[in-house]
Amino acid sequence: MNVTEQLAEGLKREYKVTIEADDIAARIDGKLAELQKTVNMKGFRPGKVPVQLLKRQFGNSVVQEVIQQTLQDSTGRVMSDQGIRPALQPTIGDMTYDEGKDLEFVIEVEVLPEIKTDDFSGYKVEQLSVEVSDAEVDEAMDRLLKANKGFEDADDGYKAADGDAARIDFTGRIDGETFEGGTAEDQTVELGAGRLLPEFEAGLTGKKAGDVFKIDVAFPDDYGAENLAGKTAEFEIKVHQVRKAKAAELSDEFAAAQGAENIGDLRDKVRERLGQEYNELARQRTKRLLLDQLADTYDFDVPAGLVNSEFEAIWQQIERELDHAQSHDNGDDDDHDHGEPVSEERREEMRDEYRKIAERRVRLGLLLSEIGTQNSIQVTPDDMQQAVIDRARQFPGQEAQVVQHFQSNPQAIQELTAPILEDRVIDHILSQVEVTERSITPEELMKVEQDDAEEADPSAGGEAKPAKKAAAKKKAPAKKAAAKKAPAKKAAAKKSPAKKTAAKKAPAKKAAKKKDDTDA
């Protein structure tokens, strides 16, 4: 094998490779000899089929197999001999081969940059500490009680109000025809829960047991079921029963149902949960401050292929958000700023901004990876096992399937444990930097998060979204009990470890789109 370096520009490398004709011929003969031992052909005993006959019948496929294997083996050898650390899978180009002649091809590859890390003792970051007040705990306890409310029978003639439950039959028709998912009997609907389209819930408000009525419900243009999107259905509804909402009462029995020993223990658990959530927000801020300093300090070339891949992943999500925001304005979606369509000129500006973000992410990712390697920071098998267990717990009833998914999918395991490794590296760096602590209230933390989001500069490679800078939202402090499923709502499809999908069923409210967080 003869290898000639044709290009060494930045992180790009090209190698012209020549495999001698005799070498290729020997590999083809060897493959035919292997085939001769196993092939069965009429008129010949096993292992006695003439090689020339095999060559006439299987020659083309054997040559293709040999060439493919040679390309793969040669590429690996070139990478090893040249001391190359590929950033992405090398590509093969300009391949030529004719029987009896040399095999020639070009290997194109981007290499990982050489990164020299320095001492981090000169860095300074602020770590916020959040003290949870009694008032915060009281508010969280109230939310927990409301989330676990019950219902009691109402008097005859009682009219349904927000928070109550109604047991109903309904039949929906579009242009006089019923449609799939638009008919149900003896279904319980909680008014104000936001699980149904607003017009449907509003139509139940003020109704009492025995009422039979009709309402028109308009499906959004982006409704999940394409056959219903943008159409208006007439629903005929019969109310069988109305039950009044009854708030849960704080007691030791209620605390026990929440996994606590008594009321005092429940308050302690709520306080602990609040503290964990607020401190996680504070931790993420400290991480951002550190990453910003790393991004300012290190400015090395990054592989264009990695940047392109990262950018495309980001931009696909941004385009979905832009299209979603511009395709509808139903008045009940507070997550998007509706308005004039984004011009092509603005889109190009945004593409430039997000490409800078992609480049920043790739550079920081490579830097953290190098720091981890240099300091032998690793994710242990126990860490990976715990990560799988934690993910499985998010899918009650499907834990075994989730575990099996990760056991049979190494890439999924890598995606699951990569954040753990990153946090280990961040902790390693934080152990060297000057960390100042400041105690603040939860309200002050939210204000800090808001200010950070507004001050981020995408043009400088920051992480704020150019399309709209998201305000930091306060997390719900207490665990919310799973609401009872209203059979009339859009049923949630069974969760899969790899993907979650929403079933199409009327007249449910469309699922709120999950916002994407940006990390490094």
N, C-alpha and C positions, 0 to 999 in steps of 0.2 A: 504494500500500500504506500502510495506516494502522496504526501500532504503538503500543500503550499498555502501559506497565509496570503489572501488577496486583499483583505481590508482589516484595519485596526483603527477605527475612528470612534472616539468616545467609548461607548459601551458596545458598539457593534463590531462583530467579527464575521469574516467570511473565509472559508477554507476550500480550496480546490482539491478534490480527492480523486485519485486514480487507482483503480484496482486492476491489476494486470489481467490480460485475457486468459493466461494459463491458470490463474487462481480461480477465476469465474468458472472456467471449463471443469476444473477439478471439483468444485463445489457442485456443479450440475451432475457430473458423473457420480459423485457420492450420493446425491439425492436419488438418482435413478437406481443405484445399487440398493439403497434402502427400500425403494418401491418394489424392486424385483423380489425381495424376500416375502412380501406380504400380498402382492396382487394375485388375483385368480383370473385366469383367462382360458377360455375354452380351447382345448387341444393341447394344453401345456400343463405339466405337473407343477405344483406349487414350488416357487423358487427357480423355475427353469424357463421362464418367459424371456426371450432374447431382448437384450438391452435396446437394440435398434428398433424393435417393434414397440417397446415401451416409449422410446423417444418419439416415434412417429405419432403415437396415440396421446401421450401425456406431456410431450416436450414443452409446449407453450406454457402450460400451468406450472410445470416444474421450474422453468426459467423464471417465471414471474415470482414464484415463491422464493427461489434462491436470491433473486435481485432484492426483493423486499427485506429478507433476512440480512443480506449483506449490508444494505443501507443502514439498517438498525444497528447491527454490530459495529460497523465502521464509525458511525456517528458517536456511539458510546466510547469507542476507543480514542477517537480524536479529542473528545471532551476531556478524557482522563489524561492523555498524553500532553495536552496543551495546558493542563491545570485550569480548565474552564469551570466556572460555577454558573450554569445557565439560569437566567432569570425566568425564561419560559422554554417550552419544548422547542428544540432547534428545528428549522425547516430545511427541506431539501429542494434545490432548484437546479435548472440547467442539466438535467440528467440525460446522458446519451449512452446507448449500448446497442451493438449489433453482434451477432454470433461471430466468434472468432476475434473480436476486438476488445479493447479495454472498456471497462465500465468507468465513466467519468460523471462526477456530480459536484455540486457546490453546497456546502453546509452554511446556512446563515443563522446566527445566534446572537442574542443580547446577553451580556454577562452581568452578574451582580457587581455593584461597585465595591471598591475597597474602602472600608469605613474605619477611620481612626477615632476612637472615642477618648475624651479627655476626662479630667477630674470634674465632678459636678459640685464640689464644695462651694463654689462661688454663686450657685443658684439660690434664689430666695422665693419661697412660696408661703401663702397664708392658708392655714387650716382653720375653718370655722367650726365652732362647737355650738350645738343647738341645745338649749335647755327647754324641756317640755313643761309648760305651765299646767297648773291644775285646771285652768279654764280650757286649755286645749284638750285635756283628758275628758272634761265634762262634755265638750262638743262631740268628741269622738264617741263617747258612750251614748249620747242622744242619737247619733247617726246609726249606731249599732242597734239600738232599740227599734228605730224606725225601719231599718232594713229587715228586722225579724218580726214585723207586725203580723197580727192575725186578723181574722174576720169573724163577725158575729151576725146572727140573723137580724134582719131589719124588720120594722113594723110594716104592716100592709100600707101601701101608698107612699112608702119612703122613696124618694127620688135619688138616683145614683149621683154621687159627687166624686170629685177627684180623690183618688186613693181607694175608693170602694171597688168591689168585685161584682161583676154581673155574669150570670150563667145564661147563655144565649144560643139560639140557632140562627144561622144566616145563610143566605143564598145570593151570590153575586152574578150579575149578568152584564155582558158587554154586547151592545146591539141586539139585545134579546136572547143571547146565547150564554149558557153557563160556561165556566172555564175551570181548568184544573186548579185545585187549591182554593177556589172561591166559595166552596160550600162546606158547612160543618154543622153538626148537631151537638147540643149539650156541652158547649165549650165555655170555659171560664176565662173572663178577660178582666185584668186589673186596669182600671182607668188611671191615666196619668203615668203609667209605668214606661211609656215611650216605646213599647214593643210593637205597636201597630201604627199604621199611618195616622197622622194627626186628625184627618177628617173622619176617620172611622171611630176613633176614641171620642172625638167631640160629639159625634152623633149619639153616643150612649149616655152622655152627661145629661142629667135631668130626667131620665127615663125610669119607670118603675116596673115592678113585676106585672106581667100581663100585657104590656105595651107591644104593639106590632106596628112597625113603621119602615119607611124606605129612606135611604140617604145615597147621595152621589159621592163617590170617592175617586179622586184623580191620582193616577199612578205617576210618579216622577219620570222624566225623560230617561234617566239613567237607572231605572228600576232593574233589578237582577233578572227578572223573567222578561225576555225581549218581546214576547207576544203581548205583554201587558204595559210595557214602557210607553208613557205618554198618552195612555188611553184613560177614559173615565168609565167606571163601572157603577151600576146601580145595585145596591145591596138591600135586600129585604131582611129585616131582623125581627126576631121575636125574643122578648126578655122573659125568662122563666123565673129568675130569682135575683134579688139584689142583696148583697151582704155588706154591712158597714165595716170600714177599717177599724181595727182595734190595736192600739199601740201595745207592744210588749211591755211588761212590767219588770223593773229591775229587782231581781231577787237572787238568792243563792241558787235557786233552781235554774233560773235563766243563765246565771254564770256557769253552772255545771254543764248546761247544754252547749256553751261556747268553749268548753274544755278547761274551765277554771275551777278552783276549789270553792270559791265564794266571791262575793262582790269585791272585796278588797283585792283578792288575787286577780280578778278580771281587770280591775283598774290598773294594777301593776303591769299586766300583760299588754294592755292597750298603750300604756305609757312607754313600755319597752318597744312596741311595734312603731309607735310614732317616732321615738328616738332613732330607731334603725333607719326609717325612711328619710328622716331629715338629715341624718348623718351621712347617708348614702348620697344625697344631693350635694352635701358639703364636700364629700370625698370626690365626686365627679368634678366639682369646681376646682379643687386642688389639682386634680389630674390635668384639667384644661390649662391651668396656669403653668404647670410644668411643661406640658407639650408645646405651649406657645413659646416658651424659652428655648426648648430644644429646636423648634422650627426656626427660630431666629439665629441660633448658633450654628446649626449644621446646614450646609448648602452644597451638597454633592449631586452629581448627575444621577438620574434615576432612569431605569429602562423604560423606553417609550411604550413598549408593549404592555407593561404592567399599568402604566398610567392610562393608556387607552382602555384597557379592560375595566379599571376602576371607574373611569369617567362614564363609560357606557352604562354601567350598573347604576350609577347615580342619576344620569340623565334620563334613563328610562322611567325611573320613579318620578322625577320632576315633571316630565311630559304627561304622565298619568295624572298628576296633581293639577297641572295647568288645564288639561282637557276636562277633568272632572269639575273644576271650579267654573269653567266657562260654559259647560253644557247645561247647567241648571241653576236655578235660584228659587228654592222652594220655601225660603223664609224660616226653615227649621234647622238649617245647617250652619252652625256658628264657627265651623273650623276653616272656612274658606272666605276669602274676600272676593265677592263677586263684582264684576265690573266690566270694563272694556276688554276685548280680547288682547292678548299679548302680541305685539307686532313682531314681524320677522326680525326687524332690527334689534328689538329688545331680546328676543330669543337668542340671537347670536351673541349679544353682550353677556347673557346669562350662561351660554355655553362656555365662553371664555372664563367667566368667573368660576364655574364649576370645574373646569379643567384644572385651574389653579388649586382648587380644593382637592381634586383627585391626586395631583402631583404631591401636595403636602401630605396627604394620607399615605401614599406609597413611600415617600421619603421617611416619614416617622415610623412606618411599619418596618422598613428595612433597618432603621437605626435601632429600634427596640429589639428586633430579632438579633442583631449583631451584639448588642449589650448582653442579651440573654446567653448567647453562645459563649462570649468571652468570659462570662462569670458562671458558666455551667448551671444556669437556671433552667430547670426542667419541670414538666408536669408529670407527676408520678402516676403509676397505675391506679393507686387509691384515689387520686384526684379525678382521674377519668371515670372511675366507677361511681364516685359520688356525683359527678356532673350528670351522668346518665340517670342515676336514681332521681336526682332533683328534676330533670326534665320529665321523667316518667310520671312523677307525682302531679304534673300539670295535666295529665290525661287520665282522670279516674276511670277505672274499668278497662283501660287499654294498656296498663303498665307493661304487660308481657310483650305486646306487639311493639311498644316503643323500644324496649330493651333489645328485642330481636333486630329491629331496624338498625340500631347503632352497632350491634355486634357484626352485622353483615355489610356495613357501610363505613369503611375507614375514613372516608372524606367527611362524613357527617360527624364522626368522633372528633376529627381535627377542628371542624368549625365550632364544635361544642367546647373544646378545651382551649382553643386559641385565646379567648378572653381571659382565661385563668392564667395562662403564661404571661400575657400582657400585664396583668395586674401584679404578678410576681416581679416582673422587671421594673414596673413603676415603683413598687415598694422598695426595691433595691436602690433605685436612684434617690428616692425620698429619704432613705437612711443616710445619704451623704450631703443632702442640701440643708440649708438653713430654713427651718419651718417655724413660723410664728403662729401662735394660736390666738383666736379671738372668739369670745362667747357672744352669741347673738340670739335674738328671739326668732321663732319660725317666720314671723311676718318680715323681719329684716332679711332673713335668708331668701324669701321669695322676691323681695325687692332687689337684692344682689343678683339673683338669677335673671330677673327682668332686665336690669341694667347691663349685665354681661351680654345678653342676647342682642340688645339694641346697639351696643358698642362694637360688636364683632364686625370686621371689615373683610368681606369676601374677596375683594380685589387684592388683598394682601395675603390671601390664602386662609382666611378665617373660616369659621364653621357656621356662621349665620346663613340662613337661606336667603338668597337674593330675591326670590319670588315674593316672599313675605317673611319677615322676621318673627318667629314664633315667641310668644310670651311664655315664660316659665309658668307652668300650672301647678297649683298646690295639689299634692297627692292626697287621696282619701286616707285619713289616718287609720281608720279601723277597718277590719276585714268585713266586707259586705257578704251577707248570706246570699246564696244563690237563689234568685227569685224563682217562684214556681212558674213552670212553663204554661203559657196560655196557648191552648191548642189552636187558637185562631191565628196565632202569630206565625211569622216565618220560622220554620223549624231550623235549628242549627244542625248541619250535617255532622256526622260522626267525625271527631277530630282524628286526623292521621298524623303520625310522627313527623312526616316530611312536609305535609301541607294541610292547611285548614280551608275548607270550602263552605260556602253558605248555600243551603238549599233554596230553590226558587219556590216560594209559596206566598199567595196573597192572603190577606191584605196587609202583610207585615211591613213594618218600617224597614227601610234599607239599613244595613249595618253601617255604623260609622267607621270610616276608613282609619286604620291605625297609622299614626304619624311615624315617620322614620326619624330615628335619632342619628346624629352624626357623632362619630367618636374622634379618632385621631385625625 
